[in-house]
Amino acid sequence: DQQVKQNSPSLSVQEGRISILNCDYTNSMFDYFLWYKKYPAEGPTFLISISSIKDKNEDGRFTVFLNKSAKHLSLHIVPSQPGDSAVYFCAASEGPQGGSEKLVFGKGTKLTVNP
Amino acid sequence: NAGVTQTPKFRILKIGQSMTLQCTQDMNHNYMYWYRQDPGMGLKLIYYSVGAGITDKGEVPNGYNVSRSTTEDFPLRLELAAPSQTSVYFCASRSQGNTGELFFGEGSRLTVL
């Protein structure tokens, strides 16, 4: 039973346009959400996070939106750059301020940004 | 600053063999994790540790063992390797109080034939 779902295995966008990656979750106890980026042959790297007390968090070109009622979050990348081409994982955790030892990951979405 | 270092990067095992994946971090993090990633799948937690001498099972612990004798090291032991353990293994760590931001190693690709 997947608690964190990324239903789009891949996404292709043109350089300079917006990339929107989506993530749905089923566990209502999740209260902290993170996005990781992974390049081939490397480990995932932390990108951005959001607490359930917020509905938006922005860091440069990256913005994460959280819709708790829909159990949905999305990552927006504006403008998209070829270097953003990677696999993006959505992750979630229970517990106060994400302090749970266990992160649950989605299957990932492979983003390709075409020059 | 090395961060999280995993060895080996690649390994081929025969069914029934055993091996240890090494993981070392130099950030003085209390929390350490082992994940596996199968093709087209997300990362699944095998074991984790909240400090030296303390370990606990994750989602998929069967066929694996861990130990945490020091803050820096968190080796993962595979006993009696099986083809189902063919995967990419990632070690990760985080500091206490850090809200879920994990630092990952580069991964160890294991093939069991």
Contacts between the chains, C-beta under 8 A, distances in Angstrom:
chain1	res1	chain2	res2	distance
A	4	B	42	7.2
A	6	B	42	8.0
A	9	B	40	7.3
A	32	B	99	6.0
A	32	B	100	5.6
A	34	B	100	5.3
A	34	B	101	7.0
A	36	B	102	7.9
A	41	B	106	7.2
A	41	B	107	7.4
A	42	B	106	5.7
A	42	B	107	7.4
A	43	B	4	7.3
A	43	B	90	5.5
A	43	B	92	7.5
A	43	B	104	3.1
A	43	B	105	5.3
A	43	B	106	5.1
A	43	B	107	5.6
A	44	B	43	7.4
A	44	B	90	7.3
A	44	B	102	7.7
A	44	B	104	5.1
A	45	B	104	7.0
A	46	B	101	4.5
A	46	B	102	6.7
A	46	B	103	7.7
A	49	B	99	6.7
A	49	B	100	6.5
A	49	B	101	6.9
A	51	B	99	7.6
A	89	B	42	6.3
A	89	B	43	7.0
A	91	B	100	7.3
A	93	B	100	5.3
A	97	B	99	5.2
A	98	B	99	3.9
A	98	B	100	3.9
A	99	B	97	7.6
A	99	B	99	6.9
A	99	B	100	8.0
A	100	B	100	7.9
A	101	B	31	6.6
A	101	B	33	7.9
A	101	B	48	5.4
A	101	B	50	6.2
A	101	B	56	7.4
A	102	B	45	5.9
A	102	B	48	7.2
A	102	B	58	6.7
A	102	B	59	7.9
A	103	B	45	7.4
A	103	B	100	5.9
A	103	B	102	6.9
A	105	B	35	7.9
A	105	B	42	3.7
A	105	B	43	4.4
A	105	B	44	7.6
A	106	B	42	5.2
A	107	B	40	6.5
A	107	B	41	5.5
A	107	B	42	4.6
A	108	B	42	6.1
